[in-house]
Amino acid sequence: MNGSKTHKHQVAVVGGGAAGLVVAFGAASAGIDVALIEADRLGGECTWTGCVPSKTLIDAARRAHEAQNSGPIGIDVRAVEVDLSRLMKHVHDTSAHVALEESADRARRAGISFYPSFARFDDHRTLALDTGERIRAKRIVLATGSRPRVPPPLRGVRHLTNETIWDLDELPRHLAVVGGGGVGTEMAQAFRRLGSEVTIITDVERLLPGAHPDASDVIADRLLSEGVVIHTRTRVVSAAEGDAGIRLAIEDGTVVEASHVLVATGRDASIDRLDPAAAGIDIDEGGAPVLDDGLRTSQKHIFACGDVAGAGLTHIASAQGAAVLANLVSPRALAADTGITRWAVFTDPEIAQVGLTKHEAMGRGLDIRTTRIPIGRVDRAAVSGATRGFVEAVHSRTGKLLGVTIVGPNAAEWANQWVRPVSKGRRIAELVFTPTIYPTMGTAGAVVAYEWAEQRLATGWLGKVARFLGRTRMWLARNP
């Protein structure tokens, strides 16, 4: 396909990441004539520069760390050598394997018209491609993702982002990580475990500021124990390149001499290349499209989903894509609902959050109670040697679940079993009767529920009634 031909489609999707693929494949399955426009590889950030490569690297770093620290249980490994070039090949191979389900050939087989090109608006219904072609569509979906946000002091020096760190072929001598959120914290621990010196610089008061404060403290203590240097409540004020690498002057007066700098200070919506003004799309102060509850822009036939719409997480992007798909076929505008809060940080130990933390619930003025157990109360965690972490359920006075915070081994995996009970507002007592395999981390739900029941029975009228009935029943019982 080339030249200046205009192609007409019912729906045009710009961007082939998680959200765009949900819309494109879903629309094609519904018999809609859909065009998918993507200049880079299908799969988006998650497959190529986000979730998949980062978790592959984290897994490798965990293996190296466990090999080096298994002496206390009687397993001694004399030396661990990291070949970063081979490791990065493994990372890229893993991304390529995942991408097999997201290929252009598969899209074409599904009935999608695929255009490998950048696009920009000619008008509110027409997209001009780099090939000289045009796409005209009744509905247009923007799923163009986001790009790394780089603070001004670091723009003039060599720096890495989550998009470029996978091109490394040698282990950084000293990696300075600017940003203490999920990406920065995960990569800091991973590279420290692989053998780099690591320093984190963040302008917030604690690592992972969106997490439960106690969870943040567990991760900070763990990173410090592994040798990561952490500077909080400060920022980089100047940066310069020298013979030894990159010299960072930070606000608290410290100077950090790093061989490499990873910038992990957030991301901005990537939409300006589309020239949204040509389509009459309103943009907010942060550079993102202004959207209504149904993810419609100011042009009601143009939708946005994924990171360009503020998703930030792959599962939220996919849920937004599904919401847009529903609005494409629905006769009336439906409010997008991506479900309750659910996220994880893949440090060691992992942090997983489903629903509200106790601080968020209190901030909303809710009358809440919490039931908390240390991670060591879960037998599977104990046999794995986990000593730091906890499970904290947030619930109403009567036990209606509002959220759970989990800090422990593989927390992201077993947090999934809490999504339905929390989203449906089930009673915590129901977890006692949820069958699980023993010994697994999933038994934590029952342990928390038993703890809640014991607290209820130990104090208050319910316990008094239970004890009275129990004693009465035994008094009335006949002797054997």
C-alpha positions as CSV (number, residue, x, y, z in Angstrom):
1,M,0.0,0.0,0.0
2,N,1.6,3.3,-1.1
3,G,0.9,6.5,-2.9
4,S,-1.7,9.1,-2.1
5,K,-4.7,6.8,-1.9
6,T,-7.3,7.3,0.7
7,H,-8.5,4.2,2.5
8,K,-11.9,4.2,4.2
9,H,-12.5,2.2,7.3
10,Q,-15.2,2.1,9.9
11,V,-12.7,2.3,12.8
12,A,-9.0,3.4,12.8
13,V,-6.8,2.5,15.8
14,V,-3.6,4.5,16.1
15,G,-1.1,2.5,18.3
16,G,-0.5,-1.2,18.6
17,G,0.2,-1.6,22.3
18,A,-2.0,-3.3,24.9
19,A,-5.0,-1.0,24.6
20,G,-4.9,-0.6,20.8
21,L,-4.6,-4.4,20.3
22,V,-7.7,-5.0,22.5
23,V,-9.7,-2.5,20.4
24,A,-8.4,-3.7,17.0
25,F,-8.8,-7.4,17.6
26,G,-12.1,-7.0,19.4
27,A,-13.5,-4.8,16.7
28,A,-12.4,-7.2,14.0
29,S,-14.1,-10.1,15.9
30,A,-17.3,-8.1,15.9
31,G,-17.2,-7.8,12.2
32,I,-16.1,-4.2,12.1
33,D,-13.8,-3.0,9.3
34,V,-10.8,-1.8,11.3
35,A,-7.4,-0.3,10.5
36,L,-4.5,-0.5,12.8
37,I,-1.7,2.0,12.4
38,E,1.7,1.4,14.2
39,A,5.1,2.7,13.1
40,D,7.1,0.5,15.5
41,R,6.7,-3.1,16.7
42,L,3.3,-4.3,17.7
43,G,3.0,-5.1,21.4
44,G,3.9,-1.6,22.7
45,E,5.9,-0.7,25.8
46,C,4.9,-3.7,27.9
47,T,6.2,-6.2,25.5
48,W,9.4,-4.5,24.4
49,T,10.5,-2.0,27.0
50,G,8.3,-2.4,30.1
51,C,6.7,-5.4,31.8
52,V,8.2,-8.3,29.9
53,P,11.9,-7.3,29.7
54,S,12.0,-5.8,33.3
55,K,10.5,-9.0,34.8
56,T,12.9,-11.1,32.8
57,L,15.8,-9.1,34.2
58,I,14.4,-9.2,37.7
59,D,14.1,-13.0,37.5
60,A,17.7,-13.3,36.5
61,A,18.8,-11.0,39.2
62,R,16.9,-13.0,41.8
63,R,18.6,-16.2,40.7
64,A,22.0,-14.5,41.0
65,H,21.1,-13.2,44.5
66,E,19.8,-16.5,45.7
67,A,22.9,-18.3,44.5
68,Q,25.1,-15.9,46.3
69,N,23.1,-16.0,49.5
70,S,22.3,-19.6,50.1
71,G,25.1,-20.4,52.5
72,P,22.9,-20.2,55.6
73,I,20.8,-23.1,54.4
74,G,23.9,-25.2,53.5
75,I,24.2,-24.4,49.8
76,D,27.5,-22.7,48.9
77,V,28.2,-21.2,45.5
78,R,31.8,-20.0,45.3
79,A,31.3,-17.4,42.6
80,V,28.6,-15.9,40.4
81,E,29.6,-14.3,37.2
82,V,27.1,-12.1,35.2
83,D,27.5,-11.9,31.4
84,L,25.2,-8.9,30.7
85,S,25.4,-9.3,27.0
86,R,24.1,-12.9,27.2
87,L,21.5,-11.8,29.8
88,M,20.2,-9.0,27.5
89,K,20.0,-11.5,24.6
90,H,17.8,-13.6,26.9
91,V,15.7,-10.5,27.7
92,H,15.2,-9.7,24.0
93,D,14.4,-13.3,23.1
94,T,11.7,-13.4,25.8
95,S,10.1,-10.2,24.4
96,A,10.2,-11.7,20.9
97,H,8.5,-14.9,22.2
98,V,5.7,-12.9,23.9
99,A,5.3,-10.8,20.7
100,L,4.5,-13.9,18.6
101,E,0.9,-13.4,19.7
102,E,1.0,-9.7,18.7
103,S,2.4,-9.9,15.2
104,A,1.3,-8.0,12.1
105,D,0.6,-11.4,10.4
106,R,-1.7,-12.4,13.1
107,A,-3.5,-9.0,12.9
108,R,-4.0,-9.5,9.1
109,R,-5.3,-13.0,9.6
110,A,-7.8,-11.6,12.1
111,G,-9.1,-9.3,9.3
112,I,-7.4,-6.2,10.5
113,S,-5.9,-3.8,7.8
114,F,-2.4,-3.1,9.2
115,Y,-0.5,0.1,8.2
116,P,3.2,0.3,9.4
117,S,3.5,4.0,9.6
118,F,3.3,7.1,11.8
119,A,0.1,9.1,11.5
120,R,-1.1,12.7,11.9
121,F,-4.5,14.3,11.6
122,D,-5.4,16.1,8.4
123,D,-8.8,16.8,9.9
124,H,-11.1,15.3,12.5
125,R,-11.8,12.2,10.4
126,T,-8.7,11.8,8.3
127,L,-5.2,10.6,9.2
128,A,-2.2,11.2,7.0
129,L,0.4,8.5,6.9
130,D,4.1,8.8,6.3
131,T,3.7,6.7,3.2
132,G,1.5,9.4,1.6
133,E,-1.7,7.4,2.1
134,R,-4.7,8.6,4.1
135,I,-7.0,6.8,6.4
136,R,-10.6,8.1,6.7
137,A,-12.7,6.6,9.4
138,K,-16.1,7.0,11.2
139,R,-14.4,6.3,14.5
140,I,-10.8,6.9,15.6
141,V,-9.1,5.4,18.6
142,L,-5.9,7.0,20.0
143,A,-3.7,4.4,21.8
144,T,-0.3,6.1,21.2
145,G,1.1,5.4,24.6
146,S,3.6,7.6,26.5
147,R,7.2,8.6,26.6
148,P,9.8,9.0,29.4
149,R,9.8,12.3,31.3
150,V,13.3,13.6,31.7
151,P,14.1,16.4,34.2
152,P,15.9,19.4,32.6
153,P,19.2,18.9,34.4
154,L,19.6,15.4,32.8
155,R,18.6,16.3,29.2
156,G,22.1,17.4,28.3
157,V,23.9,14.3,29.5
158,R,23.9,10.6,28.6
159,H,21.1,8.9,30.3
160,L,19.1,5.7,30.1
161,T,15.3,5.2,30.3
162,N,13.2,2.1,30.4
163,E,13.3,2.3,26.6
164,T,17.1,2.2,26.2
165,I,18.4,0.3,29.2
166,W,17.9,-2.9,27.4
167,D,20.6,-1.9,24.9
168,L,23.4,-2.3,27.6
169,D,25.9,-5.0,26.9
170,E,28.2,-4.3,29.9
171,L,27.2,-4.1,33.6
172,P,27.2,-0.5,34.8
173,R,30.0,0.1,37.4
174,H,27.7,2.6,39.2
175,L,24.1,3.1,38.2
176,A,22.4,6.2,39.5
177,V,18.6,5.8,39.4
178,V,16.7,9.1,39.4
179,G,13.2,8.3,40.6
180,G,11.9,6.1,43.5
181,G,8.7,4.7,42.0
182,G,8.1,1.2,40.8
183,V,10.4,1.2,37.8
184,G,13.3,2.9,39.6
185,T,13.0,0.7,42.7
186,E,12.7,-2.5,40.7
187,M,15.7,-1.7,38.5
188,A,17.8,-0.5,41.4
189,Q,17.5,-3.8,43.2
190,A,18.0,-5.9,40.0
191,F,21.2,-4.2,39.0
192,R,22.5,-4.2,42.5
193,R,22.0,-7.9,42.6
194,L,23.7,-8.3,39.3
195,G,26.8,-6.6,40.7
196,S,26.5,-2.8,40.0
197,E,26.9,-0.1,42.7
198,V,23.5,1.6,42.8
199,T,22.3,4.9,44.1
200,I,18.7,6.1,44.1
201,I,17.8,9.8,44.0
202,T,14.2,10.8,44.5
203,D,12.4,14.0,45.4
204,V,9.7,12.3,47.5
205,E,9.9,11.5,51.2
206,R,10.0,7.7,50.7
207,L,10.4,5.1,48.0
208,L,7.1,4.0,46.4
209,P,5.1,7.0,47.6
210,G,1.9,5.4,46.3
211,A,2.2,2.3,48.4
212,H,1.3,1.6,52.0
213,P,4.0,3.4,54.1
214,D,4.9,0.2,55.9
215,A,5.3,-1.6,52.6
216,S,7.6,1.2,51.4
217,D,9.7,0.8,54.6
218,V,10.1,-2.9,54.1
219,I,11.5,-2.4,50.6
220,A,13.7,0.5,51.6
221,D,15.2,-1.6,54.4
222,R,15.8,-4.5,52.1
223,L,17.5,-2.3,49.5
224,L,19.7,-0.7,52.1
225,S,20.7,-4.2,53.4
226,E,21.7,-5.2,49.9
227,G,23.9,-2.1,49.5
228,V,21.8,0.3,47.6
229,V,22.4,4.0,48.6
230,I,19.1,6.0,48.9
231,H,18.7,9.8,48.9
232,T,15.1,10.9,49.5
233,R,13.5,14.4,49.6
234,T,16.2,15.7,47.2
235,R,16.7,16.1,43.5
236,V,19.4,16.5,40.8
237,V,20.2,20.2,40.3
238,S,23.0,19.8,37.8
239,A,24.7,17.1,35.7
240,A,27.9,17.0,33.7
241,E,29.9,14.4,31.8
242,G,33.5,13.7,32.6
243,D,36.2,11.1,32.2
244,A,34.8,9.0,35.0
245,G,31.2,9.1,33.8
246,I,28.4,11.4,34.8
247,R,28.7,13.8,37.8
248,L,25.4,14.5,39.5
249,A,25.1,17.3,42.0
250,I,22.0,16.8,44.2
251,E,20.1,19.3,46.3
252,D,21.2,17.9,49.6
253,G,24.8,18.7,48.8
254,T,25.9,15.2,47.8
255,V,27.8,14.6,44.6
256,V,27.3,11.2,42.9
257,E,29.8,10.0,40.3
258,A,28.0,7.5,38.2
259,S,29.0,5.5,35.1
260,H,25.3,5.4,34.0
261,V,22.2,7.2,34.9
262,L,18.7,5.7,34.6
263,V,15.9,8.2,34.5
264,A,12.6,6.8,36.0
265,T,10.7,10.0,36.9
266,G,7.4,9.2,35.2
267,R,6.0,9.3,31.7
268,D,4.0,11.8,29.6
269,A,1.3,11.2,27.1
270,S,2.6,10.7,23.6
271,I,0.2,12.6,21.3
272,D,1.8,15.7,19.9
273,R,3.1,14.0,16.8
274,L,-0.5,13.3,15.8
275,D,-1.2,17.1,15.7
276,P,-4.4,16.9,17.7
277,A,-5.1,20.5,17.1
278,A,-5.8,19.7,13.4
279,A,-8.6,17.4,14.6
280,G,-10.0,19.9,17.2
281,I,-9.0,17.7,20.1
282,D,-8.7,19.5,23.4
283,I,-5.4,18.9,25.4
284,D,-4.9,19.5,29.1
285,E,-2.0,21.3,30.8
286,G,0.0,18.1,31.0
287,G,-0.2,17.4,27.3
288,A,-2.8,14.6,27.4
289,P,-6.2,14.6,25.7
290,V,-9.2,15.8,27.7
291,L,-11.5,12.8,28.1
292,D,-15.1,12.2,29.4
293,D,-16.2,9.2,31.5
294,G,-16.5,7.1,28.3
295,L,-12.9,7.9,27.2
296,R,-14.2,10.2,24.4
297,T,-12.1,13.3,23.5
298,S,-13.7,16.7,22.8
299,Q,-14.5,15.1,19.3
300,K,-17.0,12.5,20.4
301,H,-16.1,10.1,17.6
302,I,-12.5,10.1,18.7
303,F,-11.5,8.0,21.7
304,A,-8.3,7.5,23.7
305,C,-7.1,4.6,25.8
306,G,-4.0,3.2,27.3
307,D,-1.1,5.3,28.6
308,V,-2.1,8.3,26.4
309,A,-5.3,8.2,28.6
310,G,-3.4,7.9,31.8
311,A,-3.6,4.1,32.2
312,G,-0.1,3.6,33.5
313,L,-0.5,-0.2,33.9
314,T,-0.9,-2.8,31.2
315,H,-4.0,-4.4,32.8
316,I,-5.6,-1.0,33.1
317,A,-4.7,-0.2,29.5
318,S,-6.4,-3.4,28.4
319,A,-9.5,-2.6,30.5
320,Q,-9.6,0.8,28.9
321,G,-9.4,-0.7,25.5
322,A,-12.3,-3.0,26.3
323,A,-14.3,0.0,27.5
324,V,-13.6,1.8,24.3
325,L,-14.6,-1.3,22.3
326,A,-17.9,-1.4,24.2
327,N,-18.5,2.3,23.4
328,L,-17.8,1.7,19.7
329,V,-20.6,-0.8,19.4
330,S,-23.0,0.6,22.1
331,P,-25.8,2.8,21.0
332,R,-25.2,5.0,24.0
333,A,-22.1,6.3,25.8
334,L,-21.1,4.1,28.7
335,A,-18.8,5.2,31.5
336,A,-15.5,3.4,31.4
337,D,-15.0,1.2,34.4
338,T,-11.5,-0.4,34.8
339,G,-12.3,-2.0,38.2
340,I,-10.8,-1.6,41.6
341,T,-7.3,-0.6,42.3
342,R,-4.9,-3.5,41.6
343,W,-1.2,-3.2,41.1
344,A,2.1,-4.8,42.1
345,V,5.8,-3.8,42.4
346,F,8.1,-6.7,41.6
347,T,10.8,-6.0,44.1
348,D,11.9,-8.7,46.5
349,P,9.7,-9.0,48.5
350,E,6.9,-8.0,46.2
351,I,4.2,-5.5,47.0
352,A,0.7,-6.1,45.8
353,Q,-2.3,-3.8,46.4
354,V,-6.0,-4.7,45.8
355,G,-8.6,-2.0,46.6
356,L,-7.9,0.6,49.3
357,T,-5.0,0.8,51.8
358,K,-6.0,1.8,55.3
359,H,-4.6,5.3,54.7
360,E,-6.7,5.8,51.6
361,A,-9.8,4.5,53.4
362,M,-9.3,6.8,56.3
363,G,-8.7,9.7,53.9
364,R,-12.2,9.1,52.5
365,G,-13.6,9.3,56.0
366,L,-14.6,5.6,56.1
367,D,-15.1,3.9,59.5
368,I,-12.7,1.0,59.0
369,R,-10.9,-1.8,60.8
370,T,-7.8,-3.7,59.8
371,T,-6.7,-7.2,60.3
372,R,-3.0,-7.8,59.9
373,I,-0.6,-10.8,60.1
374,P,3.1,-10.9,59.7
375,I,4.3,-12.8,56.6
376,G,5.8,-15.5,58.8
377,R,2.3,-16.6,59.9
378,V,1.9,-18.0,56.4
379,D,3.6,-21.4,56.4
380,R,4.7,-21.3,52.8
381,A,6.5,-18.0,53.4
382,A,8.1,-19.4,56.6
383,V,9.6,-22.5,54.8
384,S,10.9,-20.1,52.1
385,G,12.7,-18.1,54.7
386,A,10.6,-14.9,54.3
387,T,10.9,-12.8,57.4
388,R,9.9,-9.3,56.3
389,G,6.4,-8.5,55.1
390,F,2.8,-8.6,56.1
391,V,-0.8,-9.1,54.9
392,E,-3.2,-6.3,56.0
393,A,-6.9,-6.5,55.2
394,V,-9.0,-3.4,55.3
395,H,-12.7,-3.9,56.1
396,S,-15.7,-2.3,57.7
397,R,-16.7,-2.9,61.3
398,T,-18.8,-5.8,60.2
399,G,-16.1,-7.4,58.1
400,K,-16.9,-6.1,54.6
401,L,-13.7,-6.1,52.6
402,L,-12.4,-2.8,51.2
403,G,-8.8,-3.7,50.3
404,V,-5.7,-5.7,51.1
405,T,-2.0,-4.9,51.1
406,I,0.4,-7.8,50.7
407,V,4.2,-7.7,51.1
408,G,5.9,-11.0,50.6
409,P,7.2,-13.6,48.2
410,N,5.3,-13.7,44.9
411,A,2.7,-11.3,46.3
412,A,1.5,-10.3,42.9
413,E,0.4,-13.9,42.1
414,W,-1.7,-14.6,45.2
415,A,-3.1,-11.1,45.4
416,N,-5.3,-12.1,42.4
417,Q,-7.5,-14.2,44.6
418,W,-8.4,-11.1,46.6
419,V,-9.7,-9.2,43.6
420,R,-13.1,-10.7,43.4
421,P,-13.8,-10.6,47.2
422,V,-12.7,-7.0,47.5
423,S,-14.5,-5.8,44.3
424,K,-17.7,-7.5,45.4
425,G,-17.4,-6.3,49.0
426,R,-17.5,-9.8,50.4
427,R,-17.2,-10.5,54.1
428,I,-13.8,-11.4,55.4
429,A,-15.3,-14.4,57.2
430,E,-16.0,-16.0,53.8
431,L,-12.2,-16.5,53.3
432,V,-12.2,-19.1,56.1
433,F,-14.3,-21.3,53.8
434,T,-12.4,-20.7,50.6
435,P,-10.5,-23.9,49.9
436,T,-6.8,-23.6,49.0
437,I,-3.9,-26.0,48.6
438,Y,-1.6,-26.3,51.5
439,P,1.2,-25.2,51.8
440,T,0.8,-22.2,49.5
441,M,0.9,-18.5,49.9
442,G,-2.8,-18.5,49.1
443,T,-3.6,-19.8,52.5
444,A,-2.9,-16.3,53.8
445,G,-6.6,-15.4,53.2
446,A,-7.8,-18.0,55.6
447,V,-5.1,-17.0,58.2
448,V,-6.2,-13.4,58.0
449,A,-9.9,-14.5,58.4
450,Y,-9.1,-16.6,61.4
451,E,-7.2,-13.7,62.9
452,W,-10.2,-11.5,62.4
453,A,-12.5,-14.1,63.9
454,E,-10.3,-14.5,67.0
455,Q,-10.2,-10.8,67.5
456,R,-14.0,-10.6,67.3
457,L,-14.5,-13.5,69.7
458,A,-11.9,-12.2,72.1
459,T,-13.6,-8.8,72.6
460,G,-17.1,-7.4,72.4
461,W,-20.6,-8.8,72.6
462,L,-20.1,-11.4,69.8
463,G,-17.5,-13.2,71.9
464,K,-19.6,-13.1,75.0
465,V,-22.6,-14.6,73.1
466,A,-20.4,-17.3,71.6
467,R,-18.9,-18.2,74.9
468,F,-22.3,-18.3,76.6
469,L,-23.7,-20.5,73.9
470,G,-20.7,-22.8,73.9
471,R,-20.8,-23.3,77.7
472,T,-24.6,-23.8,77.6
473,R,-24.4,-26.3,74.9
474,M,-21.8,-28.3,76.7
475,W,-23.8,-28.1,80.0
476,L,-26.9,-29.5,78.3
477,A,-25.0,-32.2,76.4
478,R,-25.5,-35.7,77.8
479,N,-22.6,-37.7,79.1
480,P,-21.3,-40.3,76.7
